[in-house]
Structures are given as C-alpha cells and as structure tokens.
C-alpha cells in the first residue's frame, strides 16, 4: 500500500506563506493526493486534492511533482486559525468494486506564530 | 445544515460492557467510515461501508463490529471493550463516485472520546 511521509512539525509566522511537504514515493497511477487538516478538538476537514496537475482553491494550493512522488500544500498567508495538523493522504482502490480507503499518515503539526 | 453527528460525545465504561457509538449523516452519502485517533499514531480506519449492507475492514478492525441497515446510520459496536480501545473515535461520510475525475470529500463528525477502565 502506498504511504506518505510528512515532517512531524513546522512553524510559520503569521501572514507568511507556508509550504507543507509530503513524500509518496510508492504512489500508483490511480492514487489521488488529498490534504485534510484537523483543528484542535475537531474532526478533520477537507483542504484540497489533486491527481497530476497543480490545484488551487480558496483555502490553499497543491503543487504536485512531475513524477508524482511528492507534493506540497501551500498556504499563501498563514493565519492563527490555520494552526492545525495537516494530513497528506492517498486515496486508492480498496477491496470490492468501487470501494476506496483513505490512509492517514501522522500528519504535520503546523504552529503559527503571531 | 449538512452534518455528521455522533453520540455520545464522551463515554467512560468498564472492560467487557458492550457499547454502541452511533453515527448519522443527513447528506444522503453512500460511503461511511469509522476512524480511531491515538497520540502518535494519527487516524486509523476501523471499518467502512460503501452502501447499505456493504461493509469492509479498514486497517484496525479487531474488536469492533459495524452494521449498515440504513443509509444514514453507521453504528460502531464494541461487544467486549478493553482498555486498549480507549481512544478518540471519528465517523465520516462522503459520496461515492468513481472515475478519473471523481472527487469524494469526506465530512467528519465531532468525535467520541471513549475511555475503557
């Protein structure tokens, strides 16, 4: 099964960009790359996802390496509310037609310094 | 409001006393899943379900049961809880579309903190 590797923790100053890396060297061609985050005392929430091309949405940008073995979540201007654990997740086909699983890594704890 | 609800939010019980944690979603999602979260281990999937009467094991299914008799509900059952099942549990749901451009954001509940003494 394809796994992800992320740094345990990162720090950022408020209002500065943050680049959160993720390695997934055993990713298969059909695996989507998802990012979720978990704010303190809450369930995870979706941030962004992609397959091959870079993606942008209102929350963040996702940069995917050409060989797809790594990706980077970019928060353009970190705010205090962005302090959370960020999970890089690969979605792959599980057992049974149409099924899939999300395998969470341990995530990166992002601290935002005022 | 679209949401995933879990009950109870907090539960303290004793070893061997059967318990059920309920999960309900109001978004007509086909896919539902249970995770447990432990310090240093991140979130690990316990069971998931693609639709009514269709369930499958996740990464850590031992000691747990699930059922999916209705689309909106996906209860997690601990027949004989043990202290190593003390954890924070999350239920999640999503649509289940397939294909190259499919996208299935998972919506998570608020969590159930379980302590087994």
HADDOCK unambig.tbl for C-alpha pairs under 7 A between the chains (distance, minus, plus):
assign (segid A and resid 42 and name CA) (segid B and resid 110 and name CA) 5.71 0.50 0.50
assign (segid A and resid 43 and name CA) (segid B and resid 90 and name CA) 6.86 0.50 0.50
assign (segid A and resid 43 and name CA) (segid B and resid 108 and name CA) 5.50 0.50 0.50
assign (segid A and resid 43 and name CA) (segid B and resid 109 and name CA) 5.96 0.50 0.50
assign (segid A and resid 43 and name CA) (segid B and resid 110 and name CA) 5.20 0.50 0.50
assign (segid A and resid 43 and name CA) (segid B and resid 111 and name CA) 6.26 0.50 0.50
assign (segid A and resid 44 and name CA) (segid B and resid 108 and name CA) 6.10 0.50 0.50
assign (segid A and resid 45 and name CA) (segid B and resid 107 and name CA) 6.68 0.50 0.50
assign (segid A and resid 45 and name CA) (segid B and resid 108 and name CA) 6.80 0.50 0.50
assign (segid A and resid 46 and name CA) (segid B and resid 105 and name CA) 6.35 0.50 0.50
assign (segid A and resid 46 and name CA) (segid B and resid 106 and name CA) 6.84 0.50 0.50
assign (segid A and resid 98 and name CA) (segid B and resid 98 and name CA) 6.43 0.50 0.50
assign (segid A and resid 99 and name CA) (segid B and resid 50 and name CA) 6.50 0.50 0.50
assign (segid A and resid 104 and name CA) (segid B and resid 42 and name CA) 6.74 0.50 0.50
assign (segid A and resid 104 and name CA) (segid B and resid 43 and name CA) 5.70 0.50 0.50
assign (segid A and resid 104 and name CA) (segid B and resid 44 and name CA) 6.56 0.50 0.50
assign (segid A and resid 105 and name CA) (segid B and resid 42 and name CA) 6.19 0.50 0.50
assign (segid A and resid 106 and name CA) (segid B and resid 40 and name CA) 6.86 0.50 0.50
assign (segid A and resid 106 and name CA) (segid B and resid 41 and name CA) 5.86 0.50 0.50
assign (segid A and resid 106 and name CA) (segid B and resid 42 and name CA) 4.39 0.50 0.50
assign (segid A and resid 107 and name CA) (segid B and resid 42 and name CA) 6.96 0.50 0.50
